[in-house]
Each structure stands twice: as C-alpha cells, then as structure tokens.
C-alpha cells in the first residue's frame, strides 16, 4: 500500500506567502488544506491547484468556531494533520505607538497572535499523541529590529515569537518541531508602491518548503530571510 501523503494546513492562502506555499506543496507528496479570508482570492488559489489533493474554506481566522470546524473537516477529509503553517497576518496600522488606538492594537493581536494560537491548539494535541508534527509560524523581521510607525504590528508578531519559543521547549519531548520564519520586506499587492528589490512571496514559500525537507531529527529553530537590499539588521 502506498504511503499516506503528509497532510499540511496553510492559513492565509488567498494571497502572499500562503498562496505561494500552497502552489509549491500541492505538486509534491502532500494533501493540502487551506483557508483564506477573501473568498474570490481563495477560489483563484484553489483553481491553480490539483483538485484531487486540496481542500479549502474561506473565513476570517479570528472566527474561533469556524477555525475549529475547519480543522475537523480537513482531518475528516485527509486524516491527521502533520504540518501546520500559520501564514495569515495583517499589517494595516502605520502609526506611532502613542497614536495607536486600543481597538487597532486589539485587532492586530487577534489576527497575528490569538488566531495562530487557536490553530495550534486545534492541531497540536493530535501531534502530541502521535509523537510527530511540524508547526511553522511566519513571523517578521520586525521581531528582530525596531522600526518606527509599526508598534502595533511589531508587538503582535513579537508576542507570537515569544509564545513559539516557549512551545518549542515544551513540545520537544513530543518530537514536534516548532519553526519560526522571519521574512524581511516582501513585494506584495498590499504595498502602496511596487518594491521589486524586495523578496517575492515565492522566495519565502520556497524557503519554507525547504525546511520541510530536513531530516527527521534535524530541527531548524529559526530562519531569517531578507532581501539583499535591506539594511535594518545588526
């Protein structure tokens, strides 16, 4: 009997790194479950992928019940989840820390911090019982270098960064890998101006895919990937 394909769940797959990663893994030995907030964009992602090994649902990752139900339906379709990649994220507040409203900070924390935790809580217990699993959290170099005018975004990503580092130690005995990826500037449609000198979403997706090819007992804790043009590092 042929080996079961690994089951990978990717959030934020309607655009950006999540979409690019879905395209990478769908053509490999994976069953792929994806979600994204924008229905039309997610439909385009799904249209680009082989239909026999991809499952998708459109919803906002802040919807706790839909998150739980999505994981249940994905598991029913393709079996236990082997890999979770938290790609969904938001950076829409460009203000100084003192000018950032509580509601703006709260929303970024919901999307960038609490939502990934909900996904981890939904999939990690099964990984623990099987003593096998990989969680990859797409963070940001904002966790590593303080930039003005993105205090709320930096705080939300740094919170997930710290949480991931603790979970890495907690889950080591269960043979679960907790990987942190810190991309620098990415040229995405969300930017006000094109930045061709920045990374492409596919560059980050390829780096994430390469992390999945490491040996069983090789655990790459952290990966920083920046455009060559970027200077904001120590």
N, C-alpha and C positions, 0 to 999 in steps of 0.2 A: 504493500500500500504506500502511496506517495506520502511524503512528509507533509504535515499541515503547514500551510502558509502562516507566517507570522502576521498577527493582527495589529495594525497600527492605527491609532486615533490621532487626528490632527485637528486642532481648533484654529479658527481664523483662516479657513481655507478658501474663502471667497475672493481673496486678493493677497498680494505681497508674498512674504516668505511661506506662509501656509499653503497658498495656491501652488507656488513653485515646487515645494516639497511634495505635495500630493502628486504632481506630474512626474517627479522623479521616482517615487516609490511604487506608483501604480504599474509601472512597466517592469518591476522586479518581483521577487518572490514574497509579496505582501498582499494581504487582504486589507483594504483601506476604508476606514470610516472617517468622514469629515463633517465639520459643521462650519457655518458662517452666518453672519448677521444679515447680509443682504441677499435676498432670495434670488434675484436675477443674476447676480455675480456668481453665486454658488452654482446655479444651473449651468453657467458657462464653464465653470471648473469641471463639473460632472460630465459635461458634453465632451470635454477634451480627454476623458479617461475611459479605459475599458470598462464597460458596464458590468461585466461578469465578476468583478472583484472590488467594486466600490459601492459604498453606501453613504448617503448624505442627508442631512437635515438642516434647515435654516431656522435659526433662533438666536437671540442675544445670550451671550454666555453669562449674563447676570441673572438669568432666569433659572433659579435653583432647581425647580421641579423638572423643567424641560431638560436640564443637564442630566439629572438622574435617569429620566426616562430614555433619553438618547443613548446613554451608556448601556442601559438594559436592552434596548432594541438592537444596538450594534453587537452586543455579546450574543444575543439570540441568533443573529444572522451569521456571524463569523467565528463565534467561540470566544474564549478568554482573550483579554487584551494583553498583548506582550509589550507594547510600546505606546506611551502617551507623549505627544509633543504639544505643549502649550504655546501656540503662536499668536493667538488672539491678543490684541493690545490696542491702546489708544494713547495718542499724544496730541491733544487739541487745546491745551491751555498754555498760552505763551504770556506769562505774567511773572512779575517778581513774587517772591514768597509772601511779602506783606500785602500785596494786592490780590492774591488768590483767594477767592471766596471758598467758604467751607463746603458749599454744595459742589463746586468744581473739584476740589480735592477729594471729596467723598466719592464722586462718580469715577474718577481715575483709580481710586483704591478698589472700587467694586470690580472694574474691568481688569485691571492689571495685577491685582493682588488676591482679592477674595475669590474671583472666578477660577483662576488656576488651582487654588487650594481645593475648591469644590470638585474639580475634575480629578485631582489626585486622590481625594477621599473616596471618590466613586470607583477608582480602579486599583489603588494600591493594596487594599485588603486581600483581593484575589491574588495579586502578585506575591504577597507575603505567604499565603497558603501554599503557593506553588514553588516558592523559593526561586523566583525568576521574574525579571521585569526591568524595563528601562523607562525612565521619565526624563524628558528633555524640556527644560524651561528656556524659552527665548527671552532673554533679558535685554540689556543695553549697556553700552559703554558709559552711559550716564551713571551707572552704579559705581564706576571706577574713577570718574573725573567730574568735578562740579562745574556745571555750565550755568550761567545766569539765565533767568527767564523761564526755566523749566523745573521749578522747585517741586511742583505737584507731581509731575511725571517722574522725576528722579526719586522722590520719596516712595511712590507706588512700586517702582521697579526695584528699588533698594530693599523694600520690605520683602518682596518675593525672593530676592537674592539671599537675604539672611535666613528666611524660612527654609529655603532649599539647602543651604549649608548645614543647618541643624538636621534636617531629614536625611541628608547624605550619611551622617554618622548613625542616626537611629536605624536606618534600613540596611546598613552594610551587612549585618549578620543575617539578613534575609536574602542576600545575594541580589539586591535591587540596586541598579545603577541610577544615580541622580546626576544628570549632566546639566551644566549651566553654559549657555552660549551668549556671548556679549557682542552683538554686532555694532559697528560704528555707523556712520551715515549711509543710508540706503536710498537710492533714487527711486522713489515710488510716485504714483499718480497723486498722492495726497499732498505732495510738496507744492508750494505756490509757484516755484520755478524749477525747471529741469536741472538736475545736477549730474551730468554724465560722468563726472570724475568720481562719483560715489560708487559704492557697491551696487550691484543689481540683486534683486531678490533671489535670482537663481544662483548667485555666488554663495549666499548664505545657505540656501537649500542644499547645495552640493556639499558644503562643509558639514552640515547636519547629517546628510546621508552617509558621508564618510565615517562619521562617528559610529554609525550603526554597523560598520564593517569590522570593528575592532574585535580582538579575540575575546572569548567568553569571560576570562578573568582579568581583562585589561579595562580599567575604569578611568576614562578621561574626565576628570572632575570639571574642568573649566576650559573653555575655548574662547579666545578673543579674536575677532576678525574685523579689521578696519580697512577702509580704502587707503591706498598708498598716499593719497593727498592729505590725509587727516593728521593734524599736529597736536591735538589736545590729549596728550598722554605724557606720563612721567618718564 
